[in-house]
C-alpha cells in the first residue's frame, strides 16, 4: 500500500513538473515568435525605405506637389543628393543616397540573420515542448495500465 501511494505521488509530482516545464517552454516560444514577427516588421520597413531611396534617386531633382492639407498643395522641388536616415532610437543622420542604400542593405542583412537565429531557437523550443507533451502522455498511459 505504501509503495503504491509513494509511486502515485512520484508520478503526479513528475507530471506536474513536466507540465510546468512545458508551460514555461510554451511561454518562451510565444515570446520568441513575437520577436520574430517584430524583426520581420523591421526588415520590411528597411526594405521599403531602401526601395524609396532607389526610386527617389532615379527621379533626381524632380518637381512635385507637397500636401499642406487634404485640399491644399504647394509646388516643391526634390533634391535627392542627400537623405535623412533613421539610424535607431529616433536619431536621424544625413547621408548621400549611396550611403543610405548601403546602410539600409546592411540593416536588412543584419535583421535577416537575427530572424534566422531566433527562428532556429523557436524550432528547438517546439521540439522540447513536443517531447515534454509526449512524456506526459506516456506517463499518463503507463499509470492507467498499472
C-alpha positions, 0 to 999 in steps of 0.5 A: 500500500505504501509503495503504491501511494509513494509511486502515485505521488512520484508520478503526479509530482513528475507530471506536474513538473513536466507540465510546468516545464512545458508551460514555461517552454510554451511561454518562451516560444510565444515570446520568441515568435513575437520577436520574430514577427517584430524583426520581420516588421523591421526588415520590411520597413528597411526594405521599403525605405531602401526601395524609396531611396532607389526610386527617389534617386532615379527621379533626381531633382524632380518637381512635385506637389507637397500636401499642406492639407487634404485640399491644399498643395504647394509646388516643391522641388526634390533634391535627392543628393542627400537623405535623412536616415533613421539610424535607431532610437529616433536619431536621424543622420544625413547621408548621400543616397549611396550611403543610405542604400548601403546602410539600409542593405546592411540593416536588412542583412543584419535583421535577416540573420537575427530572424534566422537565429531566433527562428532556429531557437523557436524550432528547438523550443517546439521540439522540447515542448513536443517531447515534454507533451509526449512524456506526459502522455506516456506517463499518463498511459503507463499509470492507467495500465498499472 
